[in-house]
Amino acid sequence: MGVGTVVPPLGSTDIADDGTVVCYPYGVGHGEEGVSLGITIGPYRILLDCGLSDLAPLESGPLPDFVFCSHAHHDHGRGLALFQQRWPHIPIYATAPTAALLAAQPDQAQSLQSLPWRTPVEIAPSLTLELWPAGHLPGAACALITYKTGLKTYRIFYTGDCFLSSTRLVEGMPLAALRNLNPDVLIVEGHLGAHRYPNRRYQENQLIERLRSHLNKSHCVVFPVPILGLGQELLMLWRSHYQFTGQPLTIWVDPIIAHSCDTYLALLEQQPAAFPRKVQNFAKHQAIFWDERIKPTIKPLPSEPNVQAMHGPAIVLVHPATPIDRYCQHHHGPWSVFLPEQANLRAWQTQVKTEAAPYDWLDSFKNTTTTGTLQLETYQLYNHCDGDGTTQLIHNLRPRHVVFVHGQLEQLSDLANLDTLQSRYQVHIPLPGNPLSLSLDSRFTSPPPPQEATFEGTVHDSPYQVSIRLPPTVTADARWQAFAETGIIEAQWQGENLVLRGVDPLELATITNRLAPNRAVCDNCQFYRQRSCQQPQSALFGKVVAPDGYCPEFIALPT
């Protein structure tokens, strides 16, 4: 695994047509750091995203010839406006929806050059750029960069942030169309590391069930969200989920988020193809966000505090940079906060330019409530590939080099050290300030995918159970022992296919914890939800905890 091989800085040597690509990691998305990668291929320099708050790293060498913006999130495009001011002659390419979403945000880049989907465009002699849908956010794109020199062709595929599954407002990445692309270099995000998470629909249903339990207690529930993406997905979920349709409930929306919702609506009207067909059909019959005739009712929050009393149950969708008293003083009853796992509230606060420095939003909110307390819930609603999705993407594209960016270093290392990747690809993790040299003419080749045996079986269903019968030859495989070790399997739909997976002993131990309520472990505690502690008196409060953990505040689940 290559970790930041040091080469001379950009521009100190001429990059000839020698089959070498150099990656300059100005920002690789560690923590609050944005994503911005420079690459050289042949005589050209290309900047992939510009999530930098300070453009000083770009000034140390020759400027890029072109810039590509993958999508409109702050950590990928916050430096584009400043870049555009300083170097207006350098073209910035993106999809039309990304250009529209960026232009609608304050202090963001304007007038980007839009490129069509799935069409190679020659942006310079012998250099083409082709954009593919990435999922994740409306207009989000992957970039296929192709450079031809003599009889050789080199290709770099950059995913930006990507997601294989469809969400409420975005179609998933079209993996089937990209299969066997065989790029020389794949630059891919590793935001979720090697962890495996439930599918998107399961995450949505879990969130709905837990949210309803709080609303049934007349709580006001606050969801802190960034400017784009998560907030709009939540609103669409609540508008279209069968358990919420028609419920007498008010959803209050922060003006900052409401403005982004209006941008989505304008985009839906002007560029409907940026959204799935089901969303286009939904919009023909009722408004996606603002419609007081159909419940639940969605309203913008008052611009001034204490204008209108807020009564539970209600949902409040806010940006963490908005002053807390805008909404906190409206309600004197119990409060709950639903926080997405791996949320970075401080990074979200920097999306809005204010005189106030980033602060501890959760602690400030708790201290501002009339009771000085709140109930915290963490939830999963990811729009990034998990470990299985990332490896599936890599194996389908079959690159020579894999470069992991955009994730905590430990998570990226977990991905890079997977045996299934180490044995097939040259895997790299670039570090900020350490250029990475990739030789495309090396002899390392990706071996062909193994030819898996196929087993035919039969299915029998009855009112009480479903039986799947396979031939005994399936047990001859060395993997059978691990698959059948506990005798328990998990079945999960993936598209039109039903995938079976063996439950390993560690997972079975978690199930056993639940079946043994007398064990004083976190998994049997009534304050343990979604792998985190919700007991305010515990030292583990708000932290992700292993199921077999323990603290003195343990209270057993009701029998």
Legacy VTK file of the C-alpha trace (Angstrom):
# vtk DataFile Version 3.0
C-alpha trace
ASCII
DATASET POLYDATA
POINTS 559 float
0.000 0.000 0.000
1.447 3.362 -1.023
0.969 6.145 1.540
1.969 9.521 0.144
5.086 8.795 -1.919
7.004 12.076 -1.998
7.779 13.590 -5.422
8.837 17.100 -6.440
6.143 19.802 -6.152
3.788 20.562 -9.006
5.541 22.261 -11.869
9.115 21.583 -10.763
9.498 19.024 -13.547
7.760 18.561 -16.859
5.376 15.623 -16.898
6.116 13.851 -20.171
4.000 11.186 -21.826
5.742 8.483 -19.810
2.691 6.781 -18.344
2.936 8.496 -14.975
0.135 10.257 -13.136
0.930 12.430 -10.143
-1.744 13.162 -7.533
-1.356 16.292 -5.389
-3.530 15.972 -2.272
-4.255 19.569 -1.273
-7.158 18.293 0.842
-8.227 14.673 1.330
-11.282 15.036 3.561
-9.819 14.031 6.935
-12.120 15.425 9.652
-13.179 19.022 8.897
-10.756 19.223 5.980
-12.366 19.521 2.536
-11.526 17.551 -0.598
-9.258 18.975 -3.306
-6.932 16.876 -5.448
-4.615 18.000 -8.213
-3.593 15.495 -10.859
-1.199 15.689 -13.784
-1.665 13.494 -16.827
0.445 14.119 -19.899
0.930 17.911 -20.212
-2.289 18.734 -18.354
-3.028 19.700 -14.761
-6.568 19.130 -13.442
-8.049 20.071 -10.070
-10.665 17.644 -8.755
-12.978 19.570 -6.408
-12.017 22.603 -4.348
-13.178 22.141 -0.766
-10.407 24.386 0.543
-11.034 27.395 2.777
-7.518 28.671 1.990
-6.161 28.525 -1.568
-2.520 28.988 -0.519
-1.604 25.357 -1.412
-2.600 26.045 -5.025
-0.329 29.067 -5.280
2.886 27.114 -4.630
3.129 25.891 -8.225
1.619 26.243 -11.699
-2.151 26.606 -11.685
-4.442 23.877 -12.988
-5.647 24.024 -16.574
-9.148 22.879 -15.602
-11.284 22.334 -12.498
-13.972 19.698 -12.015
-16.577 20.012 -9.237
-18.236 16.698 -8.407
-21.226 18.084 -6.467
-22.540 21.039 -4.487
-21.650 20.028 -0.929
-19.588 22.524 1.046
-16.612 20.219 1.618
-16.165 19.820 -2.155
-16.936 23.305 -3.457
-16.453 25.957 -0.774
-13.247 27.305 -2.369
-14.647 27.617 -5.894
-15.979 31.166 -5.491
-12.597 32.459 -4.341
-10.877 30.411 -7.051
-13.173 31.965 -9.638
-12.409 35.477 -8.393
-8.636 34.995 -8.518
-8.369 33.028 -11.749
-11.505 33.712 -13.825
-9.838 32.448 -17.011
-9.622 28.841 -15.730
-12.772 26.863 -16.669
-14.689 25.053 -13.922
-16.754 22.085 -15.123
-19.768 20.492 -13.418
-23.212 19.171 -14.228
-26.036 21.671 -14.756
-27.801 20.687 -11.474
-24.555 21.102 -9.499
-23.985 24.528 -11.064
-27.554 25.546 -10.120
-27.276 24.306 -6.526
-23.949 26.089 -6.047
-25.190 29.342 -7.578
-28.193 29.418 -5.219
-25.993 29.306 -2.100
-24.519 32.478 -0.590
-20.849 33.150 -1.335
-20.614 30.238 -3.756
-19.284 29.964 -7.300
-21.408 31.297 -10.144
-21.616 30.452 -13.849
-19.853 27.104 -13.981
-19.514 25.412 -17.367
-22.081 22.602 -17.586
-21.308 19.282 -19.230
-23.848 16.643 -20.356
-24.210 13.184 -18.849
-22.447 10.147 -20.309
-20.941 12.045 -23.250
-17.167 12.362 -23.704
-16.330 16.047 -24.219
-12.909 17.072 -25.504
-11.839 19.869 -23.160
-8.310 19.991 -24.621
-6.395 18.206 -27.404
-6.255 14.460 -26.637
-8.085 15.009 -23.301
-11.766 14.177 -22.744
-14.033 14.455 -19.728
-17.122 12.261 -19.338
-19.563 12.602 -16.417
-21.524 9.746 -14.842
-24.213 9.938 -12.118
-22.753 9.359 -8.654
-25.937 9.158 -6.538
-25.470 10.946 -3.191
-26.941 14.374 -4.163
-28.911 15.763 -7.130
-26.426 16.478 -9.890
-23.516 14.682 -8.187
-21.165 13.277 -10.813
-18.205 10.965 -11.248
-15.590 12.027 -13.789
-13.910 9.771 -16.350
-10.765 11.546 -17.597
-9.236 10.038 -20.747
-5.883 11.064 -22.201
-4.590 9.640 -25.487
-0.964 9.810 -26.529
0.313 7.899 -29.539
-1.016 4.366 -29.354
-1.673 4.544 -25.611
-4.788 5.611 -23.737
-4.816 6.409 -20.013
-7.969 6.767 -17.937
-8.652 8.151 -14.464
-12.028 7.687 -12.774
-12.878 10.023 -9.875
-16.031 9.234 -7.903
-16.374 12.296 -5.650
-18.984 11.209 -3.077
-20.993 8.298 -4.425
-23.797 5.954 -3.384
-24.944 2.790 -5.148
-28.448 2.745 -3.665
-31.270 5.138 -4.504
-32.509 7.629 -1.924
-35.785 9.563 -1.784
-34.488 12.296 -4.104
-31.554 10.727 -5.983
-31.091 7.684 -8.198
-28.207 5.434 -7.231
-24.961 5.214 -9.164
-25.486 3.131 -12.383
-22.915 0.482 -11.520
-24.031 -1.942 -14.239
-23.232 0.615 -16.956
-19.712 1.082 -15.544
-18.868 -2.590 -15.133
-15.425 -3.581 -16.473
-14.493 0.022 -17.202
-10.876 -0.877 -16.290
-9.524 2.605 -15.519
-5.829 2.945 -14.823
-6.560 4.924 -11.663
-9.690 4.925 -9.508
-9.909 7.738 -6.951
-12.715 6.736 -4.601
-14.133 7.989 -1.315
-13.955 5.851 1.829
-16.184 7.915 4.136
-17.645 4.889 5.956
-14.510 2.754 5.907
-14.933 -1.008 5.877
-18.059 -0.977 8.077
-21.205 -2.699 6.841
-24.557 -0.971 7.353
-28.199 -1.983 6.763
-29.764 -0.979 3.475
-31.249 2.477 3.042
-34.925 1.441 3.386
-34.199 -0.345 6.651
-32.458 2.774 7.975
-35.458 4.904 7.001
-37.941 2.589 8.692
-35.865 2.443 11.873
-35.724 6.236 11.970
-39.488 6.548 11.448
-40.288 4.070 14.232
-38.034 5.766 16.785
-39.228 9.224 15.785
-42.866 8.219 16.265
-42.119 7.008 19.788
-40.887 10.500 20.712
-43.769 12.271 18.996
-46.267 10.033 20.791
-44.902 11.502 24.043
-45.606 15.056 22.762
-41.912 15.862 22.379
-40.579 18.534 20.061
-37.900 16.757 18.052
-34.964 18.688 16.569
-32.959 17.475 13.573
-29.738 19.465 12.972
-28.817 19.150 9.277
-26.405 20.732 6.749
-27.610 23.189 4.098
-28.022 20.645 1.287
-28.920 16.992 1.123
-29.924 15.450 4.433
-32.626 17.989 5.325
-34.378 17.668 1.972
-34.162 13.866 2.152
-35.793 13.910 5.603
-38.620 16.169 4.431
-39.293 13.932 1.432
-39.208 10.874 3.709
-41.804 12.390 6.044
-43.951 13.546 3.120
-44.020 10.163 1.396
-43.659 7.483 4.105
-46.910 5.630 4.711
-46.580 5.913 8.503
-46.437 9.725 8.286
-48.921 10.480 5.516
-51.980 12.250 6.925
-50.582 12.594 10.457
-51.690 15.804 12.286
-48.156 17.055 12.744
-46.263 20.277 12.045
-42.714 20.250 10.675
-40.858 23.553 11.161
-37.984 24.350 8.795
-35.078 26.711 9.479
-35.061 29.595 6.903
-31.570 28.550 5.775
-32.823 25.035 5.003
-36.068 26.428 3.545
-34.067 28.455 1.012
-32.283 25.272 -0.086
-35.653 23.544 -0.413
-36.794 26.342 -2.736
-33.639 25.754 -4.772
-34.588 22.081 -5.087
-38.072 23.063 -6.259
-36.662 25.446 -8.875
-34.292 22.714 -10.040
-37.174 20.235 -10.272
-39.104 22.677 -12.455
-36.212 23.641 -14.716
-34.277 20.350 -14.832
-36.671 17.564 -13.817
-34.260 14.882 -15.057
-32.046 15.692 -12.045
-34.574 13.779 -9.908
-35.933 10.218 -10.074
-39.060 9.583 -12.120
-41.064 8.815 -8.979
-40.246 12.271 -7.583
-41.312 13.912 -10.835
-44.620 12.018 -10.691
-45.095 12.885 -7.005
-44.633 16.587 -7.781
-47.404 16.463 -10.407
-49.985 15.662 -7.713
-48.751 17.512 -4.635
-45.973 19.831 -3.511
-42.798 18.141 -2.338
-42.154 20.517 0.555
-44.641 23.378 1.070
-48.286 22.357 1.209
-50.504 23.206 4.195
-53.469 21.306 2.758
-51.869 17.897 3.239
-50.573 16.636 6.550
-48.013 16.596 7.956
-47.836 20.382 7.520
-44.442 21.846 6.637
-43.816 25.496 7.570
-40.776 27.799 7.668
-39.668 28.796 11.162
-40.475 32.410 12.131
-37.578 34.739 11.437
-37.964 36.295 14.895
-38.080 34.333 18.183
-41.279 33.968 20.213
-43.508 35.097 17.346
-45.624 31.972 17.540
-45.864 29.353 20.264
-44.693 25.865 19.365
-46.568 22.903 20.772
-45.503 19.279 20.822
-45.574 17.006 19.067
-43.593 18.744 16.342
-40.422 18.322 14.292
-37.898 21.143 13.912
-35.366 20.960 11.072
-32.511 23.395 11.802
-29.013 24.343 10.749
-26.534 24.346 13.678
-25.398 27.902 12.818
-28.885 29.321 13.470
-29.218 30.988 16.927
-30.858 28.518 19.266
-33.369 30.997 20.698
-35.025 31.188 17.264
-36.855 27.972 18.076
-35.948 26.798 21.588
-38.099 29.342 23.455
-41.211 28.413 21.495
-41.780 25.192 23.428
-41.618 24.631 27.191
-42.156 20.866 27.157
-39.709 17.981 26.569
-37.161 18.157 23.759
-35.443 15.408 21.787
-32.499 15.708 19.408
-31.941 13.262 16.544
-28.310 13.408 15.477
-26.974 11.442 12.481
-24.091 9.121 13.209
-20.688 10.611 12.347
-22.247 14.099 12.165
-19.743 16.965 12.236
-21.725 19.920 13.578
-18.728 22.238 13.647
-18.058 21.609 9.960
-21.725 22.313 9.188
-21.550 25.578 11.132
-18.753 26.830 8.858
-21.124 26.577 5.883
-22.699 29.857 7.000
-20.541 32.965 7.439
-21.303 34.521 10.829
-19.374 36.617 13.313
-19.763 33.912 15.952
-17.154 31.158 16.072
-18.258 27.508 15.877
-19.590 26.357 19.231
-20.869 23.220 20.951
-24.380 23.263 19.531
-25.676 20.259 21.473
-24.525 21.562 24.859
-25.802 25.082 24.131
-29.170 23.756 23.058
-29.529 21.663 26.211
-28.721 24.664 28.413
-31.257 26.869 26.600
-34.257 24.572 27.111
-36.555 25.459 30.016
-35.787 22.135 31.748
-32.064 22.117 30.936
-32.376 18.559 29.611
-33.023 16.797 26.338
-33.157 13.248 25.053
-30.515 12.373 22.471
-30.963 9.830 19.710
-28.474 8.934 16.998
-29.664 7.508 13.710
-28.330 6.125 10.435
-29.338 7.639 7.100
-26.227 7.368 4.980
-25.802 8.454 1.379
-22.215 7.165 1.086
-21.090 3.641 0.171
-20.323 1.393 3.126
-17.485 -1.129 3.021
-19.447 -3.654 0.967
-20.574 -0.977 -1.485
-17.063 0.401 -1.939
-15.499 -2.998 -2.583
-18.375 -3.872 -4.920
-17.687 -0.679 -6.873
-13.963 -1.421 -7.103
-14.416 -5.030 -8.200
-16.874 -3.993 -10.900
-14.675 -1.218 -12.306
-11.470 -3.321 -12.019
-8.853 -0.522 -11.919
-5.088 -0.933 -11.655
-4.535 1.700 -8.949
-7.018 2.495 -6.170
-6.597 5.797 -4.320
-8.708 6.232 -1.156
-9.694 9.743 -0.012
-12.409 11.454 2.039
-12.524 9.634 5.358
-10.775 9.334 8.695
-7.317 7.838 8.220
-8.202 4.777 10.334
-11.283 4.089 8.208
-9.361 4.456 4.966
-6.667 2.130 6.317
-9.293 -0.491 7.173
-10.443 -0.402 3.560
-6.974 -0.362 2.049
-5.862 -3.365 4.132
-8.660 -5.665 2.996
-7.119 -8.815 1.526
-9.565 -8.780 -1.379
-8.171 -5.394 -2.437
-4.492 -5.863 -1.563
-4.251 -9.024 -3.683
-5.786 -7.483 -6.808
-4.938 -3.792 -6.942
-2.247 -1.280 -6.084
-3.854 0.566 -3.176
-2.832 4.036 -1.962
-3.836 6.555 0.731
-2.443 10.020 -0.077
-1.639 12.365 2.787
-2.015 16.161 2.573
1.094 17.829 1.201
2.680 14.553 0.015
2.308 14.068 -3.757
1.665 10.535 -4.931
3.292 9.213 -8.122
1.430 6.431 -9.943
3.147 4.514 -12.738
0.586 3.374 -15.309
3.030 1.318 -17.353
4.004 -1.017 -14.512
3.597 -4.745 -14.996
1.115 -5.169 -12.149
-2.184 -6.337 -13.629
-5.445 -7.076 -11.970
-6.186 -10.809 -12.121
-9.465 -11.912 -13.653
-12.347 -12.310 -11.220
-12.691 -15.860 -9.880
-15.233 -18.053 -11.603
-17.717 -18.859 -8.872
-19.629 -22.137 -9.007
-23.395 -21.820 -9.430
-25.793 -24.064 -7.495
-29.367 -24.709 -8.521
-31.957 -25.330 -5.824
-35.683 -25.256 -5.157
-37.945 -23.006 -3.105
-41.014 -24.155 -1.184
-43.248 -21.712 0.680
-46.140 -22.304 3.054
-48.202 -20.023 5.324
-45.683 -20.704 8.110
-42.232 -20.747 6.531
-40.094 -20.660 3.383
-37.650 -23.482 2.648
-34.707 -23.198 0.255
-33.087 -26.479 -0.723
-29.591 -26.623 -2.219
-27.600 -29.655 -3.412
-25.121 -31.162 -0.912
-22.220 -30.233 -3.218
-22.448 -26.661 -1.902
-20.797 -27.851 1.341
-17.629 -28.841 -0.523
-16.556 -25.190 -0.646
-14.122 -24.174 2.121
-16.351 -21.174 2.922
-19.304 -23.339 3.908
-18.014 -23.946 7.430
-17.959 -20.216 8.208
-21.338 -19.702 6.544
-23.053 -22.455 8.545
-21.041 -22.146 11.764
-23.963 -20.932 13.909
-26.767 -22.497 11.874
-28.479 -19.093 11.540
-28.686 -17.076 8.334
-29.781 -13.559 7.421
-31.719 -12.867 4.207
-31.744 -9.431 2.573
-33.185 -8.100 -0.654
-30.725 -6.413 -3.034
-32.763 -5.180 -5.955
-34.489 -8.214 -7.452
-32.134 -10.684 -5.734
-32.404 -12.250 -2.278
-28.946 -12.520 -0.686
-28.258 -15.042 2.093
-25.545 -14.472 4.688
-24.390 -16.601 7.593
-24.613 -15.018 11.066
-21.199 -15.257 12.696
-20.631 -16.091 16.400
-20.020 -12.448 17.371
-23.394 -11.385 15.972
-25.004 -14.378 17.617
-23.516 -13.258 20.943
-25.319 -9.934 20.528
-28.583 -11.792 19.949
-27.844 -13.942 23.002
-27.397 -10.790 25.087
-30.940 -9.790 24.216
-32.174 -13.270 25.101
-30.360 -13.111 28.462
-31.835 -9.972 30.084
-30.059 -10.602 33.377
-26.645 -9.844 31.883
-25.620 -6.296 32.834
-24.305 -5.260 29.420
-25.156 -2.263 27.264
-27.171 -4.338 24.809
-29.604 -5.197 27.646
-29.797 -1.596 28.920
-32.897 0.487 28.229
-30.679 3.485 27.363
-28.777 1.649 24.576
-30.060 2.632 21.132
-28.443 2.387 17.696
-25.114 1.352 19.246
-24.893 4.473 21.415
-25.635 5.372 25.042
-28.613 7.686 25.688
-28.291 7.840 29.498
-27.404 11.503 30.346
-25.932 10.440 33.694
-23.492 7.985 32.123
-19.908 8.788 31.173
-20.698 7.045 27.867
-23.586 9.408 27.044
-23.793 10.149 23.315
-20.881 7.832 22.446
-20.841 4.717 20.270
-20.492 1.717 22.618
-19.959 -2.004 22.004
-22.981 -4.214 22.863
-21.049 -6.012 25.620
-19.988 -2.754 27.323
-21.012 -1.769 30.854
-21.340 1.298 33.086
-22.748 1.857 36.627
-25.880 3.542 35.197
-27.103 0.260 33.704
-30.885 -0.264 33.918
-32.204 -3.492 32.446
-34.768 -3.515 29.672
-38.339 -4.238 30.805
-39.019 -7.952 30.820
LINES 1 560
559 0 1 2 3 4 5 6 7 8 9 10 11 12 13 14 15 16 17 18 19 20 21 22 23 24 25 26 27 28 29 30 31 32 33 34 35 36 37 38 39 40 41 42 43 44 45 46 47 48 49 50 51 52 53 54 55 56 57 58 59 60 61 62 63 64 65 66 67 68 69 70 71 72 73 74 75 76 77 78 79 80 81 82 83 84 85 86 87 88 89 90 91 92 93 94 95 96 97 98 99 100 101 102 103 104 105 106 107 108 109 110 111 112 113 114 115 116 117 118 119 120 121 122 123 124 125 126 127 128 129 130 131 132 133 134 135 136 137 138 139 140 141 142 143 144 145 146 147 148 149 150 151 152 153 154 155 156 157 158 159 160 161 162 163 164 165 166 167 168 169 170 171 172 173 174 175 176 177 178 179 180 181 182 183 184 185 186 187 188 189 190 191 192 193 194 195 196 197 198 199 200 201 202 203 204 205 206 207 208 209 210 211 212 213 214 215 216 217 218 219 220 221 222 223 224 225 226 227 228 229 230 231 232 233 234 235 236 237 238 239 240 241 242 243 244 245 246 247 248 249 250 251 252 253 254 255 256 257 258 259 260 261 262 263 264 265 266 267 268 269 270 271 272 273 274 275 276 277 278 279 280 281 282 283 284 285 286 287 288 289 290 291 292 293 294 295 296 297 298 299 300 301 302 303 304 305 306 307 308 309 310 311 312 313 314 315 316 317 318 319 320 321 322 323 324 325 326 327 328 329 330 331 332 333 334 335 336 337 338 339 340 341 342 343 344 345 346 347 348 349 350 351 352 353 354 355 356 357 358 359 360 361 362 363 364 365 366 367 368 369 370 371 372 373 374 375 376 377 378 379 380 381 382 383 384 385 386 387 388 389 390 391 392 393 394 395 396 397 398 399 400 401 402 403 404 405 406 407 408 409 410 411 412 413 414 415 416 417 418 419 420 421 422 423 424 425 426 427 428 429 430 431 432 433 434 435 436 437 438 439 440 441 442 443 444 445 446 447 448 449 450 451 452 453 454 455 456 457 458 459 460 461 462 463 464 465 466 467 468 469 470 471 472 473 474 475 476 477 478 479 480 481 482 483 484 485 486 487 488 489 490 491 492 493 494 495 496 497 498 499 500 501 502 503 504 505 506 507 508 509 510 511 512 513 514 515 516 517 518 519 520 521 522 523 524 525 526 527 528 529 530 531 532 533 534 535 536 537 538 539 540 541 542 543 544 545 546 547 548 549 550 551 552 553 554 555 556 557 558
